[in-house]
């Protein structure tokens, strides 16, 4: 079968893998890093059913709302599961 379209073999941008746009994820990350987990949840919730990063950050935000990190928290998540 002949295809007249040229194939683009360039890597995709991160936003092409996400259910919501990069600006939405970026804003969610800003709130996450500022420890504003309720606000971050709103942004990550937009992509939760379609992309793994949004689901991951939703879980983290929910956990951190119930178990606030220490005052000197630097935004790093240490996984307790393998």
C-alpha positions in Angstrom: 0.0 0.0 0.0 1.4 3.4 -1.0 1.3 6.3 1.4 1.9 9.8 0.0 2.4 11.4 3.4 5.9 11.6 4.7 6.5 9.9 8.0 7.7 12.1 10.8 10.1 10.0 13.0 10.9 12.9 15.4 10.2 12.3 19.1 6.8 13.5 20.3 6.5 16.4 22.7 5.5 15.4 26.2 2.1 17.1 25.7 1.2 14.6 22.9 1.3 11.8 25.5 -0.9 13.6 28.0 -4.6 13.8 28.0 -4.5 17.5 28.8 -2.2 20.2 27.5 1.3 21.0 28.8 0.1 24.3 30.4 -2.4 22.5 32.5 0.2 20.0 33.7 2.7 22.8 34.3 0.2 24.8 36.4 -0.6 21.7 38.4 3.1 21.2 39.1 3.5 24.8 40.2 0.7 24.4 42.8 2.1 21.0 43.8 5.6 22.4 44.5 4.0 25.3 46.4 2.2 22.8 48.6 -1.2 24.0 47.4 -2.4 20.4 46.8 -6.1 21.2 46.6 -5.4 23.6 43.7 -3.0 21.2 42.1 -5.7 18.5 42.2 -8.0 20.6 40.0 -5.4 20.7 37.2 -4.3 17.1 37.4 -8.0 16.0 37.5 -8.4 17.2 33.9 -6.3 14.4 32.6 -6.7 11.6 35.1 -8.6 9.1 33.0 -6.3 9.3 30.1 -2.7 9.8 31.3 -0.5 8.2 33.9 1.2 11.4 35.1 -2.1 13.0 36.0 -3.2 10.0 37.9 0.1 9.7 39.7 0.0 13.4 40.8 -3.7 13.0 41.8 -2.7 10.2 44.1 0.2 12.1 45.5 -1.8 15.3 46.1 -4.5 13.3 47.9 -2.0 11.6 50.1 -0.2 14.9 50.9 -3.5 16.6 51.8 -4.0 13.9 54.4 -0.4 13.6 55.4 1.2 17.0 54.9 4.9 17.0 54.2 7.4 18.7 56.6 8.0 22.4 56.4 11.4 21.8 54.6 9.8 19.6 51.9 11.5 20.2 48.6 8.8 18.6 46.4 10.5 15.3 46.0 8.3 12.2 46.3 9.9 9.1 47.8 8.0 6.0 46.7 7.2 3.5 49.4 6.4 0.8 46.9 8.5 -1.0 44.4 
